[in-house]
């Protein structure tokens, strides 16, 4: 009985040992405890990753992998179109040079990273432009950039003082202005210019220059003195003559003659047109044949008057033509013309005053006209001549503008009526006379 139990035990042990031997390799291939979860889930060497399960990342031999996000509109590059003038300018974006269409000056830059960029436009002779751009996704607003030319510097210094300098743009055929004395480093746009330098008594000098952007041109023109002018030929002495032509309601009075006496520097011509002999008026006095200043005085029966021709080199300072309108065509008219030599206007006469000499009225108060609003808006400027009648007290009792811009005449007449005079006299007695006042409406 005891032997049977031993034999049974030995047999059972053999079976257990054999089972243990057969299963040992599988157990030794595991790491850690047999029931360790990390050990039980480890893939076999060389095995492929299993399929993705759930929302977790895929697994592989090198660990978990993150899937790439699909592209969005925020990641798209920007696109920029630029047009430049001049078309041959150089365009740089972030210091990279781009080629511009040489005809249109247009340039399109695609695939620009989103964000800030520096745009520069350059060309010789022009002011460089630089801008900071904030490029956005897709098409950005187009840019049109015009470069400003660099100006040139001009200096003109004539060799004589007091010269007048006129500057004209040849490209635009336009006068740009006049300068007195010198031009000292004044900026002008690039282009061609004609410089004219003049002064009384000197030959006029003309220079043509081309200014380039950023360049400086300096001129020192020389003005040559002119020879002294020849004195005008003196007219042959002849007595003053007069004749009258009828022109509708007006009488055209021609006066001609000169004494040739330079010693006489002041004088008066008195004219009377009678009803009995209207064609050949009575005249006394004469000119001296030298440059003179003349004044017209209404004496009797004259409504309007004007001077058509005055003493000048063309008529050898010996002709006066007056146009007068009588108040009454049936009555005689009388007027006087005082003259004074220009070169000696302030010198006293070296001859006795003629018995019938009329002294002119002298203005003691002068009112200036106000530029009318319509003339200001239309930029109308010019000169207006106003014929005034001055009474024995020196007041203006009549004012009539007879030439000049229409929109300025009323203002000139209003100003003339405010003038005050020391009255004209004849033989020391105040008389009524007339004068012409010239008003210049300027900028």
Secondary structure, 3 states (H helix, E strand, C coil): CHHHHHHHHHHHHHHHHHHHHHHHHHHHCCCCCCCCHHHHHCCCCCCCCCCCCCCCCECCCCCCECCCCCCCHHHCCEEEEEEEECCCCEEEECCEEECCCCCCCEEEEEEECCEEEEEEEECCCECCEEEEEEECCEECCCEEEECCECCEEEEEECCCCCCEEEEEECCCCEEEEEEECEEEEEEECCEEEEEEEECCCECCEEEEEEECCCCEEEECCCCCECCCCCCCCCCCCEEEEEEEEEECCEEEEEEEEECCCCCCCEEEEEEEECCCCCCCCEEECCECCCCEEEEEEEEECEEEEEEEECCCHHHCCCEEEEEEEECCCCCCEEEEEEEEECCCCCCCCCCCCCCCCEECCEEEECCCCCCCHHHHHHCCCEEEEEEEEECCCCEEEEEEEEECCHHHHHHHHHHHCCCEEECCEECCEECCEEEEEEEEECC
